[in-house]
Amino acid sequence: MKRHAGVLSAVLLVACSANPNAREQTSAQPDTRAAQSLINRAGFALDETPPADAPSAGTLTASFRAPVVVDDGSAPGTGSVTLDGTVAPVESLAVVEQVEEEGILYIILQNPQAPDRAVVVAARSIRVDAGTTLQLNNDDATALVVDGTTGEARLAVSGTFTVTQANLAVGGVVEASISANLVAVSLASWPQHLLPLTQDGEALERAAVAAAGSFVAPVGEDGAVTMGTANIPVTVDGIFSFTLVHAQFMPAARDLAENPLLILADADQSHLVLVEIPADALVAGADVALGTLTANAWIMDQQTQVVVAAGSLHVDGYVDGVELSGSVTLSADGYVFRCESGDCGGEEEPPPPSCGADTVQSLVEGFVADAAGILQDANAGFPPGYNAMIYLWDSARDGGMAVLVPDTVNLAAGGQWSLAPTEVEGRPLEIGMIYAGSCDGVVPVESGTITVQPTSGGRLVAQLEYTASGVTRSLGVDAALEPIAF
């Protein structure tokens, strides 16, 4: 998942503009301005100050280690936010702005996958020192949970801002924690054009998202095969229109999220919707708000990723280790990321190291298929005339063989096809390839056949005859094939 670290620092730097009406604080005359004044300096204004008897809107705790920055390219720090009992990791940045000789410290805590939602902390820098505890009393410090999509927010009306470390010079660090009781407020204005930002400072593309439907998702481990069903039409205005029909639930954290993940896909699995679900919401009847600090959703293909701004997930039932069922609704204007690399799956990985000649030749001469392999099917990326790929692993030599399967072959019924290279639409196509696992070595099969015996239960019983790199081999294969859905 792409990260946009520049969001935080840019928000802080532009939002913390000087207020010509600001007054300097002195020890002789302590300033008792309301929280709205501090929030205003960060670019926020409330429709009205909440009454003293305003009902509770939840609780907030957070801890963070935020670097003090001045530019938009600074790397964020770390942090954790617990909102109404649900924990989420966040990125953190701090900036000190001089407003008519009075220093104001601003801190933004933000989940980079929900860039329009943030926790904003403001405090008078003269009061911020290691070992001090400031009251979130709308005087020395305040905190606000912001939803830039709706304009709604939650304001701290009591609580503490406890400082462990404070070096407010640029390049320094503010390490602190907050604990707050919240009330609901409505924002009259906020730096909407700044939340979120891309790294070049331009506002993100937005597109209307609409999706609603149900799913039954078997529980699987990362990369597992078992697929359930879904019926969820999805549209992203001007970008996507498809129906989700596959579902799978991953109880363990993945790269895209700290929480368990619901994976939904269309028929050929060229479009995915990923939904993050807090672990404590895995109970029948639970409702999860999506597009928040604690639960996100993403719509993607290989070129485009849309971060969902709002939605909900309802849990019909959950059996640990077996199945999650429920319904999903996605709405509002999502944030559109165009993936320059053509891969919306994550950060680019460094290229594998080059193989030595002996490494690849050892595979060609001694390849022995393990008792387990992989079958990748229903993948829209296969060339015409082919609908699957078999991967046979040789763990002893850290590599294996990959074989394209023609769409005329039913593996369960058996069949035979050539491993010799061919042409598809005027381009050469390798049918069999011997590859190294930890380096970039690949040797095409020059000629040969694979003869598959009729089997059941996902097994591959076959005879391989191949010539590659001047070596001719004949070997049997008996492997359990594990289908890959994604």
One Martini backbone bead per residue (centre of mass of N, CA, C, O) as a GRO file, in nm:
protein
  486
    1MET     BB    1   0.095   0.036   0.023
    2LYS     BB    2   0.076   0.351  -0.010
    3ARG     BB    3   0.259   0.618   0.108
    4HIS     BB    4   0.189   0.963   0.273
    5ALA     BB    5   0.391   1.146   0.457
    6GLY     BB    6   0.334   1.449   0.359
    7VAL     BB    7   0.062   1.507   0.487
    8LEU     BB    8   0.135   1.599   0.775
    9SER     BB    9   0.332   1.836   0.735
   10ALA     BB   10   0.153   2.004   0.547
   11VAL     BB   11  -0.079   2.049   0.736
   12LEU     BB   12   0.077   2.192   0.956
   13LEU     BB   13   0.219   2.426   0.800
   14VAL     BB   14  -0.042   2.556   0.674
   15ALA     BB   15  -0.239   2.560   0.923
   16CYS     BB   16  -0.010   2.728   1.097
   17SER     BB   17  -0.108   3.014   1.081
   18ALA     BB   18  -0.119   3.327   1.146
   19ASN     BB   19  -0.279   3.521   1.407
   20PRO     BB   20  -0.362   3.854   1.442
   21ASN     BB   21  -0.532   3.799   1.730
   22ALA     BB   22  -0.307   3.711   1.887
   23ARG     BB   23  -0.188   3.651   2.219
   24GLU     BB   24   0.037   3.694   2.457
   25GLN     BB   25   0.182   3.503   2.693
   26THR     BB   26   0.189   3.548   3.048
   27SER     BB   27   0.259   3.501   3.381
   28ALA     BB   28   0.073   3.737   3.488
   29GLN     BB   29  -0.143   3.660   3.233
   30PRO     BB   30  -0.330   3.421   3.198
   31ASP     BB   31  -0.461   3.232   2.937
   32THR     BB   32  -0.831   3.152   2.874
   33ARG     BB   33  -0.874   3.035   2.611
   34ALA     BB   34  -1.034   2.851   2.408
   35ALA     BB   35  -1.010   2.582   2.207
   36GLN     BB   36  -1.091   2.727   1.946
   37SER     BB   37  -0.829   2.890   1.923
   38LEU     BB   38  -0.635   2.655   1.880
   39ILE     BB   39  -0.783   2.528   1.643
   40ASN     BB   40  -0.772   2.774   1.456
   41ARG     BB   41  -0.456   2.764   1.419
   42ALA     BB   42  -0.506   2.475   1.258
   43GLY     BB   43  -0.780   2.544   1.072
   44PHE     BB   44  -1.018   2.546   1.288
   45ALA     BB   45  -1.388   2.557   1.327
   46LEU     BB   46  -1.663   2.599   1.521
   47ASP     BB   47  -1.992   2.638   1.526
   48GLU     BB   48  -1.994   2.556   1.843
   49THR     BB   49  -1.985   2.553   2.169
   50PRO     BB   50  -2.006   2.325   2.389
   51PRO     BB   51  -2.179   2.234   2.637
   52ALA     BB   52  -2.134   2.133   2.961
   53ASP     BB   53  -2.375   1.894   2.907
   54ALA     BB   54  -2.252   1.729   2.704
   55PRO     BB   55  -2.242   1.441   2.567
   56SER     BB   56  -2.077   1.169   2.530
   57ALA     BB   57  -1.818   1.063   2.256
   58GLY     BB   58  -1.600   0.928   2.416
   59THR     BB   59  -1.263   0.796   2.389
   60LEU     BB   60  -0.904   0.895   2.422
   61THR     BB   61  -0.593   0.743   2.331
   62ALA     BB   62  -0.231   0.826   2.317
   63SER     BB   63   0.083   0.750   2.154
   64PHE     BB   64   0.406   0.922   2.081
   65ARG     BB   65   0.675   0.990   1.824
   66ALA     BB   66   0.747   1.318   1.721
   67PRO     BB   67   0.876   1.493   1.481
   68VAL     BB   68   1.031   1.796   1.417
   69VAL     BB   69   0.919   2.011   1.154
   70VAL     BB   70   0.936   2.207   0.816
   71ASP     BB   71   0.879   1.990   0.594
   72ASP     BB   72   0.720   1.781   0.344
   73GLY     BB   73   0.964   1.539   0.356
   74SER     BB   74   0.921   1.421   0.624
   75ALA     BB   75   0.947   1.176   0.841
   76PRO     BB   76   0.756   0.995   1.028
   77GLY     BB   77   0.632   0.886   1.309
   78THR     BB   78   0.500   0.725   1.579
   79GLY     BB   79   0.191   0.544   1.686
   80SER     BB   80  -0.110   0.529   1.906
   81VAL     BB   81  -0.467   0.468   1.883
   82THR     BB   82  -0.753   0.492   2.112
   83LEU     BB   83  -1.091   0.445   2.005
   84ASP     BB   84  -1.324   0.319   2.184
   85GLY     BB   85  -1.108   0.062   2.230
   86THR     BB   86  -0.961   0.099   1.950
   87VAL     BB   87  -0.673   0.005   1.782
   88ALA     BB   88  -0.424   0.222   1.609
   89PRO     BB   89  -0.198   0.297   1.390
   90VAL     BB   90   0.033   0.580   1.355
   91GLU     BB   91   0.130   0.881   1.238
   92SER     BB   92   0.384   1.143   1.322
   93LEU     BB   93   0.379   1.507   1.374
   94ALA     BB   94   0.563   1.818   1.433
   95VAL     BB   95   0.503   2.176   1.510
   96VAL     BB   96   0.640   2.506   1.547
   97GLU     BB   97   0.459   2.811   1.594
   98GLN     BB   98   0.477   3.154   1.550
   99VAL     BB   99   0.248   3.372   1.738
  100GLU     BB  100   0.326   3.651   1.834
  101GLU     BB  101   0.569   3.508   2.017
  102GLU     BB  102   0.395   3.249   2.029
  103GLY     BB  103   0.411   2.914   2.096
  104ILE     BB  104   0.289   2.644   1.887
  105LEU     BB  105   0.194   2.312   1.924
  106TYR     BB  106   0.170   2.064   1.667
  107ILE     BB  107  -0.021   1.757   1.629
  108ILE     BB  108  -0.029   1.468   1.409
  109LEU     BB  109  -0.252   1.190   1.389
  110GLN     BB  110  -0.220   0.929   1.131
  111ASN     BB  111  -0.373   0.731   0.901
  112PRO     BB  112  -0.257   0.667   0.581
  113GLN     BB  113  -0.538   0.512   0.493
  114ALA     BB  114  -0.693   0.782   0.639
  115PRO     BB  115  -0.625   1.101   0.541
  116ASP     BB  116  -0.904   1.255   0.661
  117ARG     BB  117  -0.808   1.136   0.940
  118ALA     BB  118  -0.755   1.286   1.272
  119VAL     BB  119  -0.532   1.385   1.531
  120VAL     BB  120  -0.539   1.694   1.706
  121VAL     BB  121  -0.274   1.871   1.867
  122ALA     BB  122  -0.269   2.149   2.103
  123ALA     BB  123   0.002   2.364   2.233
  124ARG     BB  124   0.185   2.544   2.450
  125SER     BB  125   0.520   2.548   2.433
  126ILE     BB  126   0.590   2.670   2.719
  127ARG     BB  127   0.446   2.398   2.859
  128VAL     BB  128   0.648   2.208   2.706
  129ASP     BB  129   0.787   1.942   2.903
  130ALA     BB  130   0.962   1.727   3.054
  131GLY     BB  131   0.732   1.584   3.293
  132THR     BB  132   0.471   1.705   3.199
  133THR     BB  133   0.117   1.794   3.273
  134LEU     BB  134  -0.151   1.862   3.071
  135GLN     BB  135  -0.452   2.004   3.035
  136LEU     BB  136  -0.757   1.938   2.857
  137ASN     BB  137  -0.892   2.268   2.914
  138ASN     BB  138  -0.881   2.491   2.685
  139ASP     BB  139  -0.579   2.621   2.731
  140ASP     BB  140  -0.294   2.461   2.702
  141ALA     BB  141  -0.473   2.220   2.577
  142THR     BB  142  -0.577   2.016   2.288
  143ALA     BB  143  -0.824   1.796   2.122
  144LEU     BB  144  -0.897   1.642   1.788
  145VAL     BB  145  -1.134   1.457   1.608
  146VAL     BB  146  -1.116   1.417   1.253
  147ASP     BB  147  -1.363   1.455   0.976
  148GLY     BB  148  -1.317   1.557   0.648
  149THR     BB  149  -1.578   1.443   0.508
  150THR     BB  150  -1.816   1.560   0.719
  151GLY     BB  151  -1.721   1.775   0.958
  152GLU     BB  152  -1.678   1.603   1.191
  153ALA     BB  153  -1.624   1.590   1.556
  154ARG     BB  154  -1.401   1.551   1.848
  155LEU     BB  155  -1.377   1.694   2.170
  156ALA     BB  156  -1.181   1.780   2.427
  157VAL     BB  157  -1.292   1.833   2.781
  158SER     BB  158  -1.090   1.619   2.903
  159GLY     BB  159  -0.762   1.565   3.040
  160THR     BB  160  -0.433   1.456   2.919
  161PHE     BB  161  -0.083   1.582   2.861
  162THR     BB  162   0.197   1.372   2.850
  163VAL     BB  163   0.545   1.440   2.892
  164THR     BB  164   0.857   1.282   2.822
  165GLN     BB  165   0.961   1.436   2.554
  166ALA     BB  166   1.126   1.770   2.468
  167ASN     BB  167   1.229   1.880   2.141
  168LEU     BB  168   1.144   2.178   1.958
  169ALA     BB  169   1.345   2.149   1.762
  170VAL     BB  170   1.454   2.095   1.470
  171GLY     BB  171   1.480   1.738   1.493
  172GLY     BB  172   1.321   1.676   1.716
  173VAL     BB  173   1.124   1.542   1.999
  174VAL     BB  174   0.789   1.420   2.074
  175GLU     BB  175   0.703   1.253   2.375
  176ALA     BB  176   0.369   1.124   2.427
  177SER     BB  177   0.042   1.152   2.593
  178ILE     BB  178  -0.316   1.082   2.580
  179SER     BB  179  -0.627   1.164   2.767
  180ALA     BB  180  -0.979   1.155   2.667
  181ASN     BB  181  -1.279   1.333   2.665
  182LEU     BB  182  -1.566   1.339   2.450
  183VAL     BB  183  -1.728   1.559   2.212
  184ALA     BB  184  -1.951   1.666   1.989
  185VAL     BB  185  -1.879   1.834   1.677
  186SER     BB  186  -1.890   2.108   1.446
  187LEU     BB  187  -1.748   2.215   1.144
  188ALA     BB  188  -1.711   2.515   0.979
  189SER     BB  189  -1.391   2.474   0.945
  190TRP     BB  190  -1.125   2.342   0.733
  191PRO     BB  191  -0.838   2.196   0.575
  192GLN     BB  192  -0.958   2.049   0.307
  193HIS     BB  193  -0.720   2.110   0.095
  194LEU     BB  194  -0.506   1.940   0.293
  195LEU     BB  195  -0.714   1.696   0.342
  196PRO     BB  196  -0.535   1.550   0.163
  197LEU     BB  197  -0.195   1.483   0.059
  198THR     BB  198   0.042   1.476  -0.149
  199GLN     BB  199   0.382   1.502  -0.197
  200ASP     BB  200   0.324   1.761  -0.404
  201GLY     BB  201   0.053   1.915  -0.270
  202GLU     BB  202  -0.181   1.782  -0.407
  203ALA     BB  203  -0.484   1.704  -0.439
  204LEU     BB  204  -0.683   1.451  -0.439
  205GLU     BB  205  -0.852   1.234  -0.603
  206ARG     BB  206  -1.204   1.201  -0.653
  207ALA     BB  207  -1.463   0.935  -0.598
  208ALA     BB  208  -1.753   0.781  -0.625
  209VAL     BB  209  -1.891   0.539  -0.398
  210ALA     BB  210  -2.061   0.213  -0.463
  211ALA     BB  211  -2.177  -0.039  -0.222
  212ALA     BB  212  -2.375  -0.355  -0.191
  213GLY     BB  213  -2.367  -0.653   0.021
  214SER     BB  214  -2.285  -0.998   0.044
  215PHE     BB  215  -2.112  -1.259   0.251
  216VAL     BB  216  -1.901  -1.568   0.243
  217ALA     BB  217  -1.606  -1.635   0.448
  218PRO     BB  218  -1.355  -1.818   0.462
  219VAL     BB  219  -1.097  -1.930   0.651
  220GLY     BB  220  -0.753  -1.819   0.601
  221GLU     BB  221  -0.446  -1.814   0.503
  222ASP     BB  222  -0.187  -1.688   0.363
  223GLY     BB  223  -0.256  -1.796   0.034
  224ALA     BB  224  -0.502  -1.934   0.035
  225VAL     BB  225  -0.787  -2.095  -0.129
  226THR     BB  226  -1.042  -2.070   0.003
  227MET     BB  227  -1.370  -1.995  -0.130
  228GLY     BB  228  -1.626  -1.786  -0.135
  229THR     BB  229  -1.909  -1.571  -0.132
  230ALA     BB  230  -2.055  -1.303  -0.339
  231ASN     BB  231  -2.286  -0.993  -0.367
  232ILE     BB  232  -2.117  -0.700  -0.492
  233PRO     BB  233  -2.171  -0.413  -0.620
  234VAL     BB  234  -1.932  -0.190  -0.793
  235THR     BB  235  -1.870   0.171  -0.787
  236VAL     BB  236  -1.646   0.406  -0.956
  237ASP     BB  237  -1.650   0.697  -1.079
  238GLY     BB  238  -1.486   0.649  -1.387
  239ILE     BB  239  -1.338   0.349  -1.309
  240PHE     BB  240  -1.551   0.139  -1.176
  241SER     BB  241  -1.727  -0.185  -1.270
  242PHE     BB  242  -1.839  -0.444  -1.049
  243THR     BB  243  -1.859  -0.786  -0.916
  244LEU     BB  244  -1.859  -0.951  -0.622
  245VAL     BB  245  -1.794  -1.328  -0.570
  246HIS     BB  246  -1.553  -1.339  -0.376
  247ALA     BB  247  -1.438  -1.489  -0.051
  248GLN     BB  248  -1.207  -1.396   0.222
  249PHE     BB  249  -1.053  -1.469   0.548
  250MET     BB  250  -0.797  -1.296   0.742
  251PRO     BB  251  -0.688  -1.319   1.071
  252ALA     BB  252  -0.420  -1.216   0.989
  253ALA     BB  253  -0.187  -1.000   0.944
  254ARG     BB  254  -0.102  -0.766   0.696
  255ASP     BB  255   0.048  -0.523   0.512
  256LEU     BB  256  -0.229  -0.342   0.494
  257ALA     BB  257  -0.289  -0.445   0.798
  258GLU     BB  258  -0.342  -0.501   1.145
  259ASN     BB  259  -0.597  -0.634   1.086
  260PRO     BB  260  -0.817  -0.815   0.984
  261LEU     BB  261  -0.909  -0.962   0.649
  262LEU     BB  262  -1.122  -0.886   0.385
  263ILE     BB  263  -1.159  -1.067   0.074
  264LEU     BB  264  -1.258  -0.934  -0.242
  265ALA     BB  265  -1.382  -1.058  -0.568
  266ASP     BB  266  -1.401  -1.103  -0.881
  267ALA     BB  267  -1.420  -1.340  -1.117
  268ASP     BB  268  -1.101  -1.274  -1.225
  269GLN     BB  269  -0.939  -1.109  -1.000
  270SER     BB  270  -0.883  -0.793  -1.100
  271HIS     BB  271  -1.063  -0.715  -0.848
  272LEU     BB  272  -1.040  -0.553  -0.526
  273VAL     BB  273  -1.159  -0.586  -0.180
  274LEU     BB  274  -1.048  -0.441   0.125
  275VAL     BB  275  -1.124  -0.528   0.475
  276GLU     BB  276  -1.095  -0.391   0.784
  277ILE     BB  277  -1.112  -0.577   1.104
  278PRO     BB  278  -1.162  -0.569   1.411
  279ALA     BB  279  -1.126  -0.821   1.635
  280ASP     BB  280  -1.369  -0.722   1.836
  281ALA     BB  281  -1.592  -0.751   1.578
  282LEU     BB  282  -1.607  -1.082   1.583
  283VAL     BB  283  -1.943  -1.062   1.606
  284ALA     BB  284  -2.254  -1.110   1.620
  285GLY     BB  285  -2.397  -0.789   1.520
  286ALA     BB  286  -2.173  -0.627   1.426
  287ASP     BB  287  -2.063  -0.283   1.371
  288VAL     BB  288  -1.856  -0.126   1.114
  289ALA     BB  289  -1.676   0.153   1.059
  290LEU     BB  290  -1.557   0.289   0.769
  291GLY     BB  291  -1.298   0.508   0.732
  292THR     BB  292  -1.106   0.490   0.983
  293LEU     BB  293  -0.865   0.456   1.226
  294THR     BB  294  -0.964   0.123   1.257
  295ALA     BB  295  -1.117   0.105   0.959
  296ASN     BB  296  -1.058  -0.011   0.633
  297ALA     BB  297  -1.083   0.048   0.267
  298TRP     BB  298  -1.016  -0.114  -0.057
  299ILE     BB  299  -0.985  -0.038  -0.407
  300MET     BB  300  -0.851  -0.263  -0.674
  301ASP     BB  301  -0.592  -0.274  -0.907
  302GLN     BB  302  -0.297  -0.252  -1.092
  303GLN     BB  303  -0.346   0.087  -1.128
  304THR     BB  304  -0.570   0.125  -0.892
  305GLN     BB  305  -0.650   0.312  -0.588
  306VAL     BB  306  -0.915   0.313  -0.336
  307VAL     BB  307  -0.995   0.503  -0.065
  308VAL     BB  308  -1.224   0.466   0.167
  309ALA     BB  309  -1.436   0.702   0.340
  310ALA     BB  310  -1.707   0.519   0.361
  311GLY     BB  311  -1.885   0.281   0.579
  312SER     BB  312  -1.996  -0.070   0.628
  313LEU     BB  313  -2.002  -0.355   0.862
  314HIS     BB  314  -2.180  -0.663   0.894
  315VAL     BB  315  -2.219  -0.920   1.134
  316ASP     BB  316  -2.374  -1.227   1.124
  317GLY     BB  317  -2.112  -1.428   1.146
  318TYR     BB  318  -1.870  -1.619   1.365
  319VAL     BB  319  -1.621  -1.879   1.313
  320ASP     BB  320  -1.350  -1.982   1.438
  321GLY     BB  321  -1.167  -2.101   1.161
  322VAL     BB  322  -1.417  -2.087   0.935
  323GLU     BB  323  -1.635  -1.816   0.938
  324LEU     BB  324  -1.751  -1.519   0.758
  325SER     BB  325  -2.050  -1.316   0.783
  326GLY     BB  326  -2.217  -1.058   0.570
  327SER     BB  327  -2.203  -0.698   0.516
  328VAL     BB  328  -2.152  -0.430   0.264
  329THR     BB  329  -2.085  -0.067   0.270
  330LEU     BB  330  -2.014   0.186   0.025
  331SER     BB  331  -1.909   0.541   0.032
  332ALA     BB  332  -1.853   0.822  -0.096
  333ASP     BB  333  -1.546   0.988  -0.149
  334GLY     BB  334  -1.277   0.868  -0.273
  335TYR     BB  335  -0.927   0.795  -0.288
  336VAL     BB  336  -0.707   0.842  -0.562
  337PHE     BB  337  -0.460   0.607  -0.684
  338ARG     BB  338  -0.196   0.613  -0.905
  339CYS     BB  339   0.007   0.355  -1.028
  340GLU     BB  340   0.309   0.388  -1.170
  341SER     BB  341   0.406   0.074  -1.155
  342GLY     BB  342   0.130  -0.111  -1.174
  343ASP     BB  343   0.133  -0.155  -0.844
  344CYS     BB  344  -0.100  -0.174  -0.561
  345GLY     BB  345   0.048  -0.378  -0.339
  346GLY     BB  346   0.314  -0.189  -0.293
  347GLU     BB  347   0.620  -0.168  -0.244
  348GLU     BB  348   0.899  -0.173  -0.402
  349GLU     BB  349   1.110  -0.421  -0.487
  350PRO     BB  350   1.398  -0.542  -0.508
  351PRO     BB  351   1.590  -0.693  -0.706
  352PRO     BB  352   1.713  -0.975  -0.770
  353PRO     BB  353   1.971  -1.153  -0.774
  354SER     BB  354   2.212  -1.291  -0.944
  355CYS     BB  355   2.286  -1.580  -1.101
  356GLY     BB  356   2.462  -1.846  -1.120
  357ALA     BB  357   2.528  -2.091  -1.340
  358ASP     BB  358   2.517  -2.330  -1.134
  359THR     BB  359   2.234  -2.289  -1.018
  360VAL     BB  360   2.066  -2.345  -1.275
  361GLN     BB  361   2.197  -2.613  -1.368
  362SER     BB  362   2.115  -2.774  -1.118
  363LEU     BB  363   1.814  -2.764  -1.180
  364VAL     BB  364   1.811  -2.892  -1.461
  365GLU     BB  365   1.960  -3.169  -1.369
  366GLY     BB  366   1.795  -3.208  -1.056
  367PHE     BB  367   1.501  -3.194  -1.074
  368VAL     BB  368   1.255  -3.226  -0.797
  369ALA     BB  369   0.943  -3.280  -0.710
  370ASP     BB  370   0.742  -3.210  -0.483
  371ALA     BB  371   0.444  -3.294  -0.291
  372ALA     BB  372   0.402  -2.980  -0.351
  373GLY     BB  373   0.192  -2.738  -0.510
  374ILE     BB  374   0.076  -2.495  -0.759
  375LEU     BB  375  -0.243  -2.339  -0.863
  376GLN     BB  376  -0.297  -2.096  -1.111
  377ASP     BB  377  -0.611  -1.937  -1.155
  378ALA     BB  378  -0.825  -1.711  -1.279
  379ASN     BB  379  -0.624  -1.528  -1.460
  380ALA     BB  380  -0.621  -1.244  -1.663
  381GLY     BB  381  -0.296  -1.263  -1.747
  382PHE     BB  382  -0.330  -1.476  -1.942
  383PRO     BB  383  -0.292  -1.600  -2.229
  384PRO     BB  384  -0.424  -1.698  -2.496
  385GLY     BB  385  -0.517  -2.046  -2.432
  386TYR     BB  386  -0.475  -1.985  -2.114
  387ASN     BB  387  -0.577  -2.077  -1.746
  388ALA     BB  388  -0.294  -2.181  -1.619
  389MET     BB  389  -0.052  -2.254  -1.342
  390ILE     BB  390   0.223  -2.458  -1.269
  391TYR     BB  391   0.392  -2.521  -0.953
  392LEU     BB  392   0.713  -2.676  -0.902
  393TRP     BB  393   0.894  -2.766  -0.623
  394ASP     BB  394   1.255  -2.743  -0.517
  395SER     BB  395   1.383  -2.728  -0.206
  396ALA     BB  396   1.679  -2.837  -0.242
  397ARG     BB  397   1.726  -2.594  -0.488
  398ASP     BB  398   1.568  -2.332  -0.486
  399GLY     BB  399   1.313  -2.411  -0.689
  400GLY     BB  400   1.162  -2.467  -1.030
  401MET     BB  401   0.853  -2.531  -1.213
  402ALA     BB  402   0.676  -2.386  -1.490
  403VAL     BB  403   0.333  -2.445  -1.624
  404LEU     BB  404   0.133  -2.407  -1.880
  405VAL     BB  405  -0.229  -2.426  -1.928
  406PRO     BB  406  -0.448  -2.521  -2.132
  407ASP     BB  407  -0.796  -2.469  -2.200
  408THR     BB  408  -0.823  -2.784  -2.311
  409VAL     BB  409  -0.745  -2.874  -2.016
  410ASN     BB  410  -0.831  -3.127  -1.776
  411LEU     BB  411  -0.672  -3.223  -1.503
  412ALA     BB  412  -0.869  -3.439  -1.383
  413ALA     BB  413  -0.885  -3.599  -1.673
  414GLY     BB  414  -0.644  -3.536  -1.828
  415GLY     BB  415  -0.334  -3.506  -2.029
  416GLN     BB  416  -0.158  -3.357  -2.317
  417TRP     BB  417   0.140  -3.141  -2.363
  418SER     BB  418   0.348  -2.906  -2.478
  419LEU     BB  419   0.676  -2.746  -2.385
  420ALA     BB  420   0.711  -2.589  -2.623
  421PRO     BB  421   0.746  -2.320  -2.770
  422THR     BB  422   0.544  -2.041  -2.878
  423GLU     BB  423   0.275  -1.853  -3.031
  424VAL     BB  424   0.113  -1.530  -2.946
  425GLU     BB  425   0.026  -1.288  -3.138
  426GLY     BB  426   0.341  -1.296  -3.253
  427ARG     BB  427   0.453  -1.411  -2.978
  428PRO     BB  428   0.661  -1.543  -2.768
  429LEU     BB  429   0.608  -1.858  -2.572
  430GLU     BB  430   0.652  -1.999  -2.269
  431ILE     BB  431   0.561  -2.309  -2.112
  432GLY     BB  432   0.842  -2.384  -1.983
  433MET     BB  433   1.006  -2.324  -1.654
  434ILE     BB  434   1.316  -2.278  -1.496
  435TYR     BB  435   1.359  -2.169  -1.152
  436ALA     BB  436   1.471  -1.953  -0.921
  437GLY     BB  437   1.406  -1.845  -0.587
  438SER     BB  438   1.663  -1.616  -0.507
  439CYS     BB  439   1.687  -1.548  -0.816
  440ASP     BB  440   1.700  -1.458  -1.179
  441GLY     BB  441   1.680  -1.752  -1.280
  442VAL     BB  442   1.594  -1.862  -1.624
  443VAL     BB  443   1.483  -2.163  -1.800
  444PRO     BB  444   1.384  -2.275  -2.089
  445VAL     BB  445   1.192  -2.496  -2.246
  446GLU     BB  446   1.255  -2.654  -2.557
  447SER     BB  447   1.127  -2.944  -2.493
  448GLY     BB  448   0.833  -3.149  -2.465
  449THR     BB  449   0.627  -3.317  -2.209
  450ILE     BB  450   0.300  -3.349  -2.046
  451THR     BB  451   0.152  -3.620  -1.853
  452VAL     BB  452  -0.177  -3.654  -1.731
  453GLN     BB  453  -0.350  -3.803  -1.485
  454PRO     BB  454  -0.626  -3.910  -1.359
  455THR     BB  455  -0.778  -3.720  -1.088
  456SER     BB  456  -0.829  -3.635  -0.740
  457GLY     BB  457  -0.808  -3.380  -0.498
  458GLY     BB  458  -0.571  -3.198  -0.639
  459ARG     BB  459  -0.390  -3.385  -0.802
  460LEU     BB  460  -0.058  -3.452  -0.953
  461VAL     BB  461  -0.014  -3.692  -1.214
  462ALA     BB  462   0.304  -3.715  -1.385
  463GLN     BB  463   0.497  -3.680  -1.695
  464LEU     BB  464   0.825  -3.565  -1.758
  465GLU     BB  465   0.953  -3.420  -2.068
  466TYR     BB  466   1.279  -3.262  -2.107
  467THR     BB  467   1.453  -2.976  -2.259
  468ALA     BB  468   1.739  -2.797  -2.109
  469SER     BB  469   2.034  -2.671  -2.155
  470GLY     BB  470   2.113  -2.963  -2.294
  471VAL     BB  471   1.903  -3.120  -2.108
  472THR     BB  472   1.765  -3.449  -2.057
  473ARG     BB  473   1.447  -3.541  -1.910
  474SER     BB  474   1.287  -3.789  -1.676
  475LEU     BB  475   0.986  -3.750  -1.471
  476GLY     BB  476   0.799  -3.781  -1.189
  477VAL     BB  477   0.468  -3.674  -1.059
  478ASP     BB  478   0.346  -3.620  -0.705
  479ALA     BB  479   0.107  -3.364  -0.634
  480ALA     BB  480  -0.028  -3.124  -0.434
  481LEU     BB  481  -0.256  -2.880  -0.532
  482GLU     BB  482  -0.261  -2.532  -0.458
  483PRO     BB  483  -0.471  -2.298  -0.487
  484ILE     BB  484  -0.475  -1.962  -0.621
  485ALA     BB  485  -0.651  -1.658  -0.590
  486PHE     BB  486  -0.401  -1.412  -0.562
   0.00000   0.00000   0.00000
